[in-house]
């Protein structure tokens, strides 16, 4: 074990004076902003919702760390950038993390890595299904009032694995073993749900079964809310189209180009190419066309919109299918369908900034729980971001930027008899926004 009283070696003198640095500062923390995440978690109740879905087999009189406390600790760790459960062994004595659990700095330590690992392997399939419904309830509870209409962006993302995990599968496209979970966000960036599955393209029957459970959970909260389903061509299957139509869902989905579809736009591609060649300096030429057609496997013809674009690299044509009544094809493609690209950014935030791809457990149930835990951390960071002023750069900042500027703040904690003082750096550049956000968090949910 390293002696904390030993000075750090190799530091150069400053102004002719030697520099002595030791880890002997006492009650200090590098994560002062976790107290702000605590306030968001108290309003969203993420840990309590998830813990309520798991049956605790421990003797009640022998419990030191409740399931909600363990989950809360893990959520705060992930949001603060500690994706590895082993970090709990050091953070369990951190005064700020203790305060985030309603403990004084001098109170007991938080749970260790081994306790977190036991939690990850505790839920069975039924508990995970309940947790999935709890995530939907969390999503619906994040609205101030029942919305008239919501947009659900559905997509899947590859998650490489490097062990013998259950459900892993070799994916030839990525040339790796992995998972390919289905992830759903809404149009405003709220996390809806995620389901662990093998690394292969989902089929129509699988997607239909997933959407059936998702719709049932949403309708339990909002029976009259209109829903628009938005996705790429992976989700344009006859089973999905028929199911959406039968259940009153609007949809706008990408369609893979086929010979049949391309026959409708051969003339438009040619004329668009002529238009671009006539004025190449004006940039790419883009035109639209809509028609009714369908694949042989579809039960009926559908409204299809073609976007033809010609530039220096040649023509680029995309197709979408929709049952929306909006007549302007350009508006449907550019203002409705193309906005699903924002879901790619949400997945990036979830995977890259919150390390949601750390699915290294052997059991599939444990890895599914990890997806939910990282989804819970996403909700904390999302709550922090939406607390920002609407027209500020903070409102569109990435999660890693928010973490660096607002969570990774040094703090010195002084515990007194009737008060706990938290001393933050006088030179902190985010003082004004911290004051503003803490005043706005209580208005997240009303």
C-alpha positions in Angstrom: 0.0 0.0 0.0 1.3 3.5 -0.9 2.0 5.8 2.0 -0.2 8.9 1.5 2.3 10.9 3.5 5.1 10.4 1.0 5.5 13.5 -1.3 5.0 13.2 -5.1 8.4 12.9 -6.8 9.6 14.8 -9.8 7.9 18.1 -9.3 10.0 21.1 -10.4 10.7 24.1 -8.2 8.4 27.2 -8.6 9.9 30.7 -8.1 13.0 29.1 -6.6 11.0 27.3 -4.0 10.7 23.5 -3.8 7.2 22.0 -4.3 6.0 19.3 -1.8 2.7 17.6 -2.8 1.1 14.9 -0.6 -2.2 13.1 -0.4 -2.8 14.3 3.1 -5.5 16.9 2.5 -8.1 15.0 4.6 -11.8 15.4 3.5 -11.3 16.4 -0.1 -13.1 15.3 -3.2 -12.6 15.8 -6.9 -16.3 15.4 -7.7 -18.1 18.3 -6.0 -20.7 18.4 -8.7 -22.0 15.0 -7.6 -24.1 16.9 -5.0 -26.0 18.5 -8.0 -26.6 15.0 -9.5 -27.9 14.0 -6.1 -30.7 16.6 -6.4 -31.6 15.4 -9.9 -31.7 11.8 -8.7 -34.0 12.7 -5.8 -36.5 14.3 -8.3 -36.3 11.5 -10.8 -36.1 8.7 -8.2 -34.2 6.5 -10.6 -32.6 4.3 -7.9 -35.8 3.8 -6.0 -37.7 2.8 -9.1 -35.1 0.2 -10.1 -34.6 -1.2 -6.6 -38.3 -1.7 -6.2 -38.3 -4.2 -9.0 -35.8 -6.6 -7.3 -36.5 -8.9 -4.5 -33.8 -8.6 -1.8 -33.0 -12.1 -0.4 -30.9 -10.7 2.5 -32.1 -10.8 6.1 -33.6 -7.3 6.8 -31.8 -7.0 10.2 -28.4 -7.7 8.5 -28.6 -5.2 5.7 -26.1 -2.3 5.8 -26.5 -1.1 2.2 -30.0 -1.2 0.7 -30.5 -2.1 -2.9 -31.5 1.5 -3.6 -28.3 2.8 -2.0 -26.2 0.4 -4.1 -27.9 1.3 -7.3 -27.7 5.1 -6.5 -24.0 4.8 -5.8 -23.5 3.0 -9.1 -25.5 5.6 -11.0 -23.5 8.5 -9.5 -20.2 6.7 -10.2 -21.1 6.2 -13.9 -22.3 9.8 -14.3 -19.1 11.1 -12.7 -17.0 9.0 -15.1 -16.2 6.0 -12.9 -17.5 3.2 -15.2 -15.4 0.5 -13.6 -17.0 -1.1 -10.5 -13.6 -1.5 -8.9 -13.5 2.3 -8.4 -16.1 1.8 -5.7 -13.4 0.5 -3.3 -11.8 4.0 -3.3 -14.9 6.1 -3.7 -16.7 4.5 -0.8 -14.9 6.9 1.6 -15.3 10.0 -0.6 -17.1 12.6 1.5 -19.1 14.0 -1.4 -20.4 10.6 -2.5 -21.3 9.9 1.1 -23.3 13.2 1.3 -25.1 12.2 -1.9 -26.4 9.2 0.0 -27.6 11.3 2.9 -24.6 10.3 5.1 -22.3 12.6 6.9 -18.6 12.4 5.9 -17.8 10.8 9.3 -20.6 8.1 8.8 -20.1 4.5 7.6 -18.4 3.8 4.3 -20.4 3.1 1.1 -20.6 -0.3 -0.5 -17.6 -2.0 -2.1 -17.1 -3.4 -5.6 -18.0 -6.9 -4.4 -21.4 -5.7 -3.2 -22.0 -4.1 -6.6 -21.1 -7.3 -8.4 -23.5 -9.3 -6.3 -26.2 -6.8 -7.2 -25.5 -7.1 -10.9 -26.0 -10.9 -10.7 -29.1 -10.7 -8.5 -32.1 -9.9 -10.8 -33.7 -12.7 -12.8 -35.7 -12.4 -16.0 -38.9 -11.4 -14.2 -37.1 -8.7 -12.3 -35.6 -7.3 -15.4 -39.0 -7.2 -17.1 -40.3 -5.2 -14.1 -37.3 -2.9 -14.4 -38.0 -2.4 -18.1 -41.5 -1.2 -17.2 -40.0 1.0 -14.5 -37.9 2.7 -17.1 -41.0 3.4 -19.2 -42.7 4.8 -16.1 -39.6 7.0 -15.5 -39.8 8.2 -19.0 -43.5 9.0 -18.8 -43.0 10.6 -15.4 -40.5 13.1 -16.8 -43.2 15.1 -18.5 -44.9 18.0 -16.7 -48.2 17.0 -18.4 -49.4 14.2 -20.7 -48.1 15.0 -24.2 -50.5 15.0 -27.1 -47.9 13.4 -29.4 -44.5 11.7 -28.9 -41.8 10.5 -31.4 -40.0 7.3 -30.7 -36.6 6.8 -32.4 -35.7 3.1 -32.5 -32.3 1.8 -33.5 -29.7 -0.8 -32.7 -26.0 -0.4 -31.9 -23.1 -2.8 -32.0 -21.4 -3.6 -28.7 -18.1 -5.6 -29.0 -17.3 -8.2 -26.3 -14.1 -10.1 -25.6 -15.1 -13.0 -23.5 -17.6 -15.9 -23.2 -20.7 -13.9 -22.4 -24.2 -15.3 -22.9 -25.9 -14.1 -26.1 -22.7 -13.0 -27.8 -22.6 -13.7 -31.5 -20.1 -13.1 -34.3 -21.1 -10.3 -36.6 -19.4 -10.5 -40.0 -19.9 -6.8 -40.7 -17.9 -5.7 -37.7 -15.7 -8.8 -37.8 -16.1 -9.2 -34.0 -18.2 -11.0 -31.4 -20.7 -8.8 -29.6 -24.2 -7.8 -28.8 -26.5 -5.6 -30.7 -29.0 -4.1 -28.3 -32.1 -2.3 -29.4 -32.3 1.2 -28.0 -35.2 3.7 -28.0 -35.1 7.4 -27.4 -37.8 10.0 -27.9 -37.5 13.0 -30.1 -36.4 15.2 -27.2 -33.5 13.0 -26.2 -35.1 11.2 -23.3 -34.1 7.6 -22.8 -37.0 5.2 -23.2 -35.5 1.6 -23.0 -32.8 -0.8 -24.1 -32.9 -4.5 -24.6 -29.8 -6.8 -24.8 -29.7 -9.1 -27.8 -27.2 -11.0 -30.0 -25.2 -9.2 -32.6 -27.4 -9.7 -35.6 -30.0 -7.6 -37.5 -33.4 -7.9 -35.7 -36.1 -9.6 -37.7 -39.7 -8.4 -38.2 -41.2 -10.8 -35.6 -38.7 -9.8 -33.0 -39.2 -6.1 -33.6 -43.0 -6.5 -33.5 -42.8 -8.4 -30.1 -40.6 -5.7 -28.7 -42.8 -2.9 -29.9 -45.9 -4.7 -28.5 -44.4 -4.7 -25.0 -43.2 -1.1 -25.4 -46.6 0.2 -26.5 -48.4 -1.7 -23.7 -46.2 0.0 -21.1 -46.6 3.5 -22.6 -50.4 3.1 -23.1 -50.7 2.1 -19.4 -49.6 5.7 -18.6 -50.9 7.6 -21.6 -53.8 5.8 -23.3 -54.6 8.6 -25.7 -51.2 10.0 -26.7 -50.4 9.8 -30.4 -47.1 8.0 -31.2 -44.8 8.4 -34.2 -42.3 5.5 -34.8 -39.2 6.6 -36.6 -36.3 4.3 -37.7 -34.0 3.2 -40.5 -34.5 0.5 -43.0 -33.8 -2.3 -40.5 -37.2 -1.7 -39.0 -39.2 -1.4 -42.3 -40.6 -4.9 -42.2 -44.1 -6.1 -43.2 -44.7 -7.3 -39.6 -43.9 -3.8 -38.3 -45.9 -1.9 -40.9 -49.0 -4.1 -40.4 -48.6 -3.9 -36.6 -48.3 -0.1 -36.6 -51.4 0.3 -38.8 -53.4 -2.1 -36.6 -52.5 -0.3 -33.4 -52.9 3.3 -34.6 -49.2 4.3 -34.7 -47.9 6.7 -37.3 -44.6 5.7 -38.8 -41.8 7.1 -41.0 -39.1 4.5 -41.8 -36.2 4.2 -44.2 -36.6 1.7 -47.1 -33.7 -0.1 -48.7 -33.5 0.7 -52.4 -34.7 -2.0 -54.8 -35.0 -2.3 -58.5 -38.7 -1.8 -58.4 -38.4 1.4 -56.4 -35.6 2.8 -58.6 -37.8 2.5 -61.7 -39.9 5.3 -60.3 -37.1 7.8 -60.1 -34.9 7.0 -63.1 -36.1 10.1 -65.0 -35.8 12.3 -61.9 -32.2 11.2 -61.4 -31.4 12.0 -64.9 -33.0 15.5 -64.8 -31.4 16.2 -61.4 -28.0 15.3 -62.8 -28.5 17.7 -65.7 -29.5 20.5 -63.3 -26.4 20.0 -61.2 -24.1 19.9 -64.2 -25.6 23.1 -65.5 -24.6 24.9 -62.3 -22.1 22.9 -60.2 -20.9 25.9 -58.2 -24.4 26.2 -56.6 -23.8 23.0 -54.7 -25.7 19.7 -54.7 -29.0 19.5 -56.5 -31.8 17.9 -54.4 -35.3 16.9 -55.6 -38.2 14.8 -54.2 -40.8 12.5 -55.6 -43.6 10.5 -53.9 -45.5 7.5 -55.2 -47.3 4.4 -54.0 -45.6 1.0 -54.3 -44.6 -1.9 -52.0 -42.5 -4.9 -51.7 -43.9 -8.3 -52.6 -43.9 -9.2 -48.9 -46.0 -6.2 -47.9 -49.7 -6.6 -47.4 -50.5 -3.4 -49.3 -48.9 -0.6 -51.2 -47.5 2.3 -49.1 -46.7 5.9 -49.6 -43.0 6.1 -50.5 -41.0 9.3 -50.8 -37.8 9.4 -52.8 -35.0 11.9 -52.2 -32.7 12.3 -55.1 -29.5 14.2 -54.6 -26.7 14.8 -57.2 -23.3 16.2 -56.4 -19.7 15.9 -57.6 -19.7 12.3 -56.4 -22.7 11.3 -58.5 -26.4 10.6 -57.6 -27.5 9.6 -54.1 -31.0 8.4 -53.7 -32.9 7.5 -50.4 -36.4 6.2 -49.9 -38.7 6.4 -46.9 -42.2 5.0 -46.2 -44.8 6.7 -44.1 -48.5 6.9 -43.3 -48.3 10.6 -42.2 -50.8 12.9 -43.8 -48.4 15.8 -44.4 -48.4 16.4 -48.2 -45.1 18.1 -48.7 -42.5 15.4 -49.4 -39.5 17.7 -48.7 -40.9 18.6 -45.2 -41.5 14.9 -44.4 -38.0 13.9 -45.3 -35.9 16.9 -44.1 -37.9 18.1 -41.1 -39.3 14.8 -39.8 -37.3 11.8 -40.9 -33.8 13.3 -40.9 -34.2 14.4 -37.3 -33.8 10.7 -36.4 -30.1 11.4 -36.9 -30.1 13.0 -33.4 -30.8 9.6 -31.9 -27.3 8.6 -33.2 -25.9 11.4 -31.0 -27.9 10.1 -28.0 -26.5 6.6 -28.5 -23.0 8.1 -28.8 -23.5 9.9 -25.4 -24.8 6.7 -23.8 -22.0 4.5 -25.1 -19.0 6.9 -25.3 -19.6 9.3 -22.4 -21.3 6.9 -20.1 -19.6 3.6 -21.1 -22.8 1.7 -21.7 -20.8 -0.8 -23.8 -19.1 -2.3 -20.6 -21.1 -5.5 -20.8 -18.4 -7.8 -19.6 -20.5 -10.0 -17.2 -20.9 -13.7 -18.1 -24.6 -13.8 -17.5 -26.9 -12.1 -19.9 -29.2 -10.9 -17.1 -26.3 -9.1 -15.4 -25.4 -7.3 -18.7 -29.1 -6.3 -19.2 -29.0 -4.8 -15.7 -25.9 -2.9 -16.7 -27.7 -1.4 -19.6 -30.4 -0.2 -17.2 -27.8 1.2 -14.8 -26.1 3.2 -17.6 -29.6 4.3 -18.8 -30.2 5.6 -15.3 -26.9 7.5 -15.4 -28.0 8.9 -18.8 -31.2 10.2 -17.1 -29.1 12.0 -14.4 -27.0 13.7 -17.1 -30.0 14.5 -19.2 -31.7 16.1 -16.2 -28.6 18.2 -15.7 -28.6 19.3 -19.3 -32.3 20.2 -19.5 -31.9 22.3 -16.3 -29.7 24.7 -18.4 -31.1 27.9 -20.0 -32.7 27.0 -23.3 -30.7 29.4 -25.4 -27.3 28.7 -23.8 -24.5 26.6 -25.1 -24.9 24.4 -22.0 -28.3 23.2 -23.3 -26.6 21.4 -26.2 -23.3 20.4 -24.5 -22.1 16.9 -24.6 -22.2 14.8 -21.4 -18.4 14.7 -21.1 -18.3 18.5 -21.3 -20.9 18.8 -18.6 -19.0 16.3 -16.5 -15.7 18.1 -16.9 -17.0 21.6 -16.2 -19.7 21.0 -13.6 -19.0 17.7 -11.9 -15.2 17.5 -11.7 -14.9 20.3 -9.2 -12.6 20.1 -6.2 -14.3 20.3 -2.9 -13.1 20.5 0.7 -15.6 19.2 3.2 -15.7 20.4 6.8 -18.1 18.6 9.1 -19.4 20.5 12.2 -21.9 19.7 14.8 -24.9 21.3 13.0 -23.6 22.0 9.6 -21.5 20.5 6.8 -19.5 23.1 4.9 -18.4 22.4 1.3 -15.6 24.7 0.1 -15.4 25.0 -3.7 -12.5 26.7 -5.6 -12.8 30.4 -5.7 -11.5 30.3 -9.3 -14.2 27.9 -10.5 -15.3 29.2 -13.9 -18.8 27.7 -13.7 -20.0 29.4 -10.5 -22.9 31.3 -12.1 -24.3 28.3 -14.0 -24.1 26.1 -10.8 -26.1 28.6 -8.9 -28.7 28.9 -11.7 -29.0 25.1 -12.2 -29.5 24.3 -8.6 -32.4 26.8 -8.5 -34.0 25.2 -11.6 -33.7 21.5 -10.7 -36.9 21.6 -8.5 -38.8 22.6 -11.6 -37.7 19.6 -13.6 -40.9 17.8 -12.6 -44.0 19.5 -11.4 
